[in-house]
Amino acid sequence: MKKFVEESWLVLVMGIGFALLLAGTQAALQGRIHENQREATRQAIAEVLPGVATTEQREVEGYQVYEGFDDQGRLLGWVIEGSGTGFVDRITLVVGLDVDKTRITGVKVTSNVETPGLGNKIEDAAWIGQFEGLDAERRVDITMAAPDRDDNKVQAITGATLSSVYTADIVNAILDTVRPKLEAP
């Protein structure tokens, strides 16, 4: 026991040293981290709202909303960024809406740490692409079978049903909260 106490100073010094090293690295790279996040959002906006040339950002009910305009200054639609609880941790995504606010133009997951090989398939274009064209005025539901597009459903990922459900829940929360408050400029 005496030897353990005498040598524990080394563990304490190493712990403090690594904590300072991590804090310094975080502080030094903070600007680059934020810029990378902004660039990922810009790319996601371009994916879910095709043809967008410029955006104007505002906040609605705690969500970041981007009004998307073409190169002639005409409103193309909206992109709303939101996040919510996933199976493992937070899922962050963007939802695109057409100018009439009646159709989903696309959904893009920008951040998740769902189970590798299963839950993180929510980022796959084939799965997330199922949201494109769905009715934004109705709830998006998850089904285990191949859905009929008229039912406003998305087929769950096999082995990752909960990640699928949580993603749809985030999309529904965004649509329920923000869509009624969107107005053309």
Secondary structure as UniProt FT lines:
FT   HELIX           2..48
FT   TURN            50..51
FT   STRAND          54..60
FT   TURN            61..62
FT   STRAND          63..69
FT   TURN            71..72
FT   STRAND          75..85
FT   STRAND          90..98
FT   TURN            99..100
FT   STRAND          103..111
FT   TURN            116..118
FT   HELIX           119..123
FT   HELIX           125..128
FT   HELIX           129..131
FT   TURN            132..133
FT   TURN            136..137
FT   STRAND          141..143
FT   HELIX           149..151
FT   STRAND          153..155
FT   TURN            158..159
FT   HELIX           161..178
FT   HELIX           179..181
//
